[in-house]
Amino acid sequence: MEFNKLIPELSVKDINKSKEFYLEILEFQLVYERVEEKFAFISLNGAQIMIEECNGHWQTAELEYPYGRGINFQIEVENIESILKNLKRHKITLFRELMLNNYSGFVQKEFIVQDPDGYLLRFSQPC
């Protein structure tokens, strides 16, 4: 496996809840995990993220919901509709509804959802 040059590691409150959200609803794949450390490395269409239950190693201040204030992660996917259907089936409210955006001639469909800890995930699909 080839690792991306930048791989965010997100501190999460409950690793099992986060794994369920990312793997079962958002269609990420589990690449590997260290169960005893409550850590998982996941990927989707080449996007890579690490999630680890809060353990104090990386905290620079107290974490309060929503985590990740001021940042959103854009994840390009091949089938945005499939993820939207999963979110609706699980009655998860979107932070921003599906929209069509034009970025200097580059057009993509995108929506934003918060994960269980409040991190903003912006899913996009080129048109």
Summary of the structure (lengths in Angstrom):
residues: 127
radius of gyration: 14.8
end to end distance: 28.5
largest distance: 47.1
contacts: 329
relative contact order: 0.21
helix: 19%
strand: 41%
